[in-house]
Amino acid sequence: MDSETELRWAQDSDCGAIARVELDSAEYECRREPIGLGVVEFATVWRGRLSSGTHKVVVCCRGESLLGFISLAQSIDQGYINALYVAPESMRQGVGQRLVNQAADLVRAHGGTRLIAEVEPLNEGGARFYENLGFFRVRQLPSGLILFFKSLQGVFRA
């Protein structure tokens, strides 16, 4: 990551880029079911999530380019990561780790003590990513997703 890269709260105007990044990187996720929406429709979904307050989204940008984003669902102190996507051309450049570290800082600042993420069962790259950041594979959920957990007590950075 370089000094030209910034982390900030997502704005309504970011929703198209957020949708594009998720759609472009979804193939690496090994989804059991495709998203089934185009960029315009998916941007509308993200716009609704942001405006309702159910998702708190941090974006990583370099200039006008959105490199990736992380979304915390529910209240920030719960530490539930419901989306983490990095643009394919920005993968393996520290964007994902920087976003997870930012989420951990936000959760701690709101009194939370953990991060939780769910990963598609065939997404071994995603599973390794979380494990490399200190998450533990907990179990497979009834939905089929794999639950990951990381304690933030006494931990400062991955």
Contacts in CASP RR format, 6 or more apart in sequence:
PFRMAT RR
TARGET T0000
AUTHOR 0000-0000-0000
METHOD contacts of the structure
MODEL  1
MDSETELRWAQDSDCGAIARVELDSAEYECRREPIGLGVVEFATVWRGRL
SSGTHKVVVCCRGESLLGFISLAQSIDQGYINALYVAPESMRQGVGQRLV
NQAADLVRAHGGTRLIAEVEPLNEGGARFYENLGFFRVRQLPSGLILFFK
SLQGVFRA
1 93 0 8 1.000
1 94 0 8 1.000
1 95 0 8 1.000
1 98 0 8 1.000
2 62 0 8 1.000
4 62 0 8 1.000
4 63 0 8 1.000
5 60 0 8 1.000
5 61 0 8 1.000
5 62 0 8 1.000
5 67 0 8 1.000
5 95 0 8 1.000
5 98 0 8 1.000
6 60 0 8 1.000
6 61 0 8 1.000
6 62 0 8 1.000
6 63 0 8 1.000
7 58 0 8 1.000
7 59 0 8 1.000
7 60 0 8 1.000
7 61 0 8 1.000
7 98 0 8 1.000
7 99 0 8 1.000
7 102 0 8 1.000
8 58 0 8 1.000
8 59 0 8 1.000
8 61 0 8 1.000
9 56 0 8 1.000
9 57 0 8 1.000
9 58 0 8 1.000
9 59 0 8 1.000
10 18 0 8 1.000
10 50 0 8 1.000
10 57 0 8 1.000
10 58 0 8 1.000
10 59 0 8 1.000
10 69 0 8 1.000
11 50 0 8 1.000
12 47 0 8 1.000
12 50 0 8 1.000
12 51 0 8 1.000
14 57 0 8 1.000
14 59 0 8 1.000
14 66 0 8 1.000
14 69 0 8 1.000
15 43 0 8 1.000
15 44 0 8 1.000
15 46 0 8 1.000
15 47 0 8 1.000
15 50 0 8 1.000
16 39 0 8 1.000
16 42 0 8 1.000
16 43 0 8 1.000
16 46 0 8 1.000
17 59 0 8 1.000
17 66 0 8 1.000
18 43 0 8 1.000
18 46 0 8 1.000
18 57 0 8 1.000
18 59 0 8 1.000
18 66 0 8 1.000
18 69 0 8 1.000
19 37 0 8 1.000
19 38 0 8 1.000
19 39 0 8 1.000
19 40 0 8 1.000
19 42 0 8 1.000
19 43 0 8 1.000
19 45 0 8 1.000
19 46 0 8 1.000
20 39 0 8 1.000
20 66 0 8 1.000
21 66 0 8 1.000
21 67 0 8 1.000
21 68 0 8 1.000
21 69 0 8 1.000
21 85 0 8 1.000
21 86 0 8 1.000
21 87 0 8 1.000
22 35 0 8 1.000
22 42 0 8 1.000
22 83 0 8 1.000
22 85 0 8 1.000
23 35 0 8 1.000
23 37 0 8 1.000
23 38 0 8 1.000
23 39 0 8 1.000
23 42 0 8 1.000
24 87 0 8 1.000
24 88 0 8 1.000
25 85 0 8 1.000
25 86 0 8 1.000
25 87 0 8 1.000
25 88 0 8 1.000
25 91 0 8 1.000
26 34 0 8 1.000
26 35 0 8 1.000
26 85 0 8 1.000
28 88 0 8 1.000
28 91 0 8 1.000
28 123 0 8 1.000
28 125 0 8 1.000
29 120 0 8 1.000
29 123 0 8 1.000
29 126 0 8 1.000
30 120 0 8 1.000
30 121 0 8 1.000
30 122 0 8 1.000
30 123 0 8 1.000
30 124 0 8 1.000
31 120 0 8 1.000
32 120 0 8 1.000
32 121 0 8 1.000
32 122 0 8 1.000
35 42 0 8 1.000
37 45 0 8 1.000
46 55 0 8 1.000
46 57 0 8 1.000
49 55 0 8 1.000
49 57 0 8 1.000
49 71 0 8 1.000
50 57 0 8 1.000
54 73 0 8 1.000
54 74 0 8 1.000
55 71 0 8 1.000
55 72 0 8 1.000
55 73 0 8 1.000
55 82 0 8 1.000
55 83 0 8 1.000
56 71 0 8 1.000
56 72 0 8 1.000
56 73 0 8 1.000
56 76 0 8 1.000
56 106 0 8 1.000
57 69 0 8 1.000
57 70 0 8 1.000
57 71 0 8 1.000
57 72 0 8 1.000
57 83 0 8 1.000
58 69 0 8 1.000
58 70 0 8 1.000
58 99 0 8 1.000
58 102 0 8 1.000
58 103 0 8 1.000
58 106 0 8 1.000
59 66 0 8 1.000
59 68 0 8 1.000
59 69 0 8 1.000
60 66 0 8 1.000
60 67 0 8 1.000
60 68 0 8 1.000
60 69 0 8 1.000
60 95 0 8 1.000
60 96 0 8 1.000
60 98 0 8 1.000
60 99 0 8 1.000
61 67 0 8 1.000
65 87 0 8 1.000
66 87 0 8 1.000
67 86 0 8 1.000
67 87 0 8 1.000
67 90 0 8 1.000
67 93 0 8 1.000
67 95 0 8 1.000
68 85 0 8 1.000
68 86 0 8 1.000
68 87 0 8 1.000
68 90 0 8 1.000
68 95 0 8 1.000
68 96 0 8 1.000
68 99 0 8 1.000
69 83 0 8 1.000
69 84 0 8 1.000
69 85 0 8 1.000
69 99 0 8 1.000
70 81 0 8 1.000
70 83 0 8 1.000
70 84 0 8 1.000
70 96 0 8 1.000
70 99 0 8 1.000
70 100 0 8 1.000
70 102 0 8 1.000
70 103 0 8 1.000
71 81 0 8 1.000
71 82 0 8 1.000
71 83 0 8 1.000
71 84 0 8 1.000
72 78 0 8 1.000
72 79 0 8 1.000
72 80 0 8 1.000
72 81 0 8 1.000
72 82 0 8 1.000
72 103 0 8 1.000
72 106 0 8 1.000
72 107 0 8 1.000
73 80 0 8 1.000
73 81 0 8 1.000
73 82 0 8 1.000
74 80 0 8 1.000
75 110 0 8 1.000
76 106 0 8 1.000
76 107 0 8 1.000
76 110 0 8 1.000
76 112 0 8 1.000
77 107 0 8 1.000
77 110 0 8 1.000
77 111 0 8 1.000
77 112 0 8 1.000
78 107 0 8 1.000
78 112 0 8 1.000
78 116 0 8 1.000
79 103 0 8 1.000
79 107 0 8 1.000
79 112 0 8 1.000
79 114 0 8 1.000
79 115 0 8 1.000
79 116 0 8 1.000
80 116 0 8 1.000
80 117 0 8 1.000
81 100 0 8 1.000
81 103 0 8 1.000
81 115 0 8 1.000
81 116 0 8 1.000
81 117 0 8 1.000
82 118 0 8 1.000
84 96 0 8 1.000
84 99 0 8 1.000
84 100 0 8 1.000
84 117 0 8 1.000
86 95 0 8 1.000
86 96 0 8 1.000
86 99 0 8 1.000
87 95 0 8 1.000
96 129 0 8 1.000
97 133 0 8 1.000
97 158 0 8 1.000
100 115 0 8 1.000
100 133 0 8 1.000
100 158 0 8 1.000
101 157 0 8 1.000
101 158 0 8 1.000
103 115 0 8 1.000
104 115 0 8 1.000
104 150 0 8 1.000
104 152 0 8 1.000
104 155 0 8 1.000
104 157 0 8 1.000
104 158 0 8 1.000
107 113 0 8 1.000
107 114 0 8 1.000
107 115 0 8 1.000
107 152 0 8 1.000
108 152 0 8 1.000
112 152 0 8 1.000
113 151 0 8 1.000
113 152 0 8 1.000
113 153 0 8 1.000
114 149 0 8 1.000
114 150 0 8 1.000
114 151 0 8 1.000
114 152 0 8 1.000
115 135 0 8 1.000
115 149 0 8 1.000
115 150 0 8 1.000
115 152 0 8 1.000
116 147 0 8 1.000
116 148 0 8 1.000
116 149 0 8 1.000
116 150 0 8 1.000
117 130 0 8 1.000
117 135 0 8 1.000
117 147 0 8 1.000
117 148 0 8 1.000
118 141 0 8 1.000
118 143 0 8 1.000
118 145 0 8 1.000
118 146 0 8 1.000
118 147 0 8 1.000
118 148 0 8 1.000
119 126 0 8 1.000
119 127 0 8 1.000
119 130 0 8 1.000
119 145 0 8 1.000
119 146 0 8 1.000
119 148 0 8 1.000
120 145 0 8 1.000
120 146 0 8 1.000
121 140 0 8 1.000
121 144 0 8 1.000
121 145 0 8 1.000
121 146 0 8 1.000
127 137 0 8 1.000
127 146 0 8 1.000
127 148 0 8 1.000
130 148 0 8 1.000
130 150 0 8 1.000
131 137 0 8 1.000
131 148 0 8 1.000
132 158 0 8 1.000
133 150 0 8 1.000
133 158 0 8 1.000
134 150 0 8 1.000
134 158 0 8 1.000
135 148 0 8 1.000
135 149 0 8 1.000
135 150 0 8 1.000
136 148 0 8 1.000
136 149 0 8 1.000
136 150 0 8 1.000
137 146 0 8 1.000
137 147 0 8 1.000
137 148 0 8 1.000
138 146 0 8 1.000
138 147 0 8 1.000
138 148 0 8 1.000
138 149 0 8 1.000
139 146 0 8 1.000
139 147 0 8 1.000
140 146 0 8 1.000
140 147 0 8 1.000
141 147 0 8 1.000
END
